[in-house]
Amino acid sequence: MKKNTRIYIAGHRGMVGSAVWRELESKGYTNLIGKASNELDLKNQADVLSFLQKEKPEAIIDAAARVGGILANNDYPYQFLMENMQIQNNLIDCALKSGINKFIFLGSSCIYPKFATQPLMEEYLLTGSLEPTNEWYAIAKITGVKACQAIRKQFKKDYVSLMPTNLYGIHDNFDLKTSHVLPAMLRKFHEAKNNNSDVILWGSGTPMREFLFVDDMAEAVVYALENELPEYLYNVGSGKDITIKELATTIQKVTRHKGNIIWDSEKPDGTPRKLMDVSKLKEIGWEYSTELQEGVEKTYAWFLENIDNIKEVKL
């Protein structure tokens, strides 16, 4: 991969896409392409094909998706299924039609069966039923994975899928209604510190979760970009998990909150454990580098610098 290779990053303004952009720039790549959603509607196949044939990128990183938490997935199942399929299928199919040989598709660990054995291995794909609260998003992402696999098999092109664990970091979503557990918790502790109040958290705190700093994810994407990976699907994560209580303690320390943590055991815990097996990617040369506390410190520093510009997300 040459430093002047034309690389199109779909979703370059999102948390993952912007991290990939920063990582590529830091490594000296000079020919990056990005289009905002008001400039290019990825749901419009004709527009996507015209754009790719005009810009002629040599590689595509697909970090574009409609995302949201349990509430959004439950209330808008059709949009989460159809819009994500439209976005990714247009990019994948038009990339193939445009003769693009390198494509990196980004998904989510939710593609794996709800009751799969821990840690989650790539081989578990399509071996059981999905988690009902996000099956619409998961089904869309599975079609993207299989489309890239089919292109590898039939056309011998270097199309690969990376499935990250729970990501967090710079440009995260901190809206308390729609954000994931880590950014939501970080904001709660920050506001409680300012109000000299306790923090109330859902459940018992015993479930275990794995987290990966988004800049590490970006490094994994660039690794896949610069190397021809031998298989079609790879998990990306730290390969280790912590309890939600440990996460809360870490965030409390970083934010310097002095109050109590109160666990509302009347609220649900969710899945007891969700851990990725990341041995395949590690065996071929990539592994994470940012430990949780360091990642939370960097995320909190960015949050404080940008707090006036962080907007509430409307469902």
Secondary structure as GFF3:
##gff-version 3
##sequence-region A 1 315
A	DSSP	beta_strand	7	10	.	.	.	ID=ss1
A	DSSP	alpha_helix	15	26	.	.	.	ID=ss2
A	DSSP	beta_strand	32	33	.	.	.	ID=ss3
A	DSSP	alpha_helix	45	55	.	.	.	ID=ss4
A	DSSP	beta_strand	59	62	.	.	.	ID=ss5
A	DSSP	alpha_helix	70	75	.	.	.	ID=ss6
A	DSSP	alpha_helix	77	97	.	.	.	ID=ss7
A	DSSP	beta_strand	102	106	.	.	.	ID=ss8
A	DSSP	three_ten_helix	109	111	.	.	.	ID=ss9
A	DSSP	three_ten_helix	122	124	.	.	.	ID=ss10
A	DSSP	three_ten_helix	132	134	.	.	.	ID=ss11
A	DSSP	alpha_helix	135	155	.	.	.	ID=ss12
A	DSSP	beta_strand	158	164	.	.	.	ID=ss13
A	DSSP	beta_strand	166	168	.	.	.	ID=ss14
A	DSSP	alpha_helix	181	195	.	.	.	ID=ss15
A	DSSP	beta_strand	199	202	.	.	.	ID=ss16
A	DSSP	beta_strand	208	209	.	.	.	ID=ss17
A	DSSP	beta_strand	211	213	.	.	.	ID=ss18
A	DSSP	alpha_helix	214	226	.	.	.	ID=ss19
A	DSSP	beta_strand	233	236	.	.	.	ID=ss20
A	DSSP	beta_strand	242	243	.	.	.	ID=ss21
A	DSSP	alpha_helix	244	255	.	.	.	ID=ss22
A	DSSP	beta_strand	261	264	.	.	.	ID=ss23
A	DSSP	beta_strand	273	274	.	.	.	ID=ss24
A	DSSP	alpha_helix	279	283	.	.	.	ID=ss25
A	DSSP	alpha_helix	292	306	.	.	.	ID=ss26
A	DSSP	three_ten_helix	307	309	.	.	.	ID=ss27
###
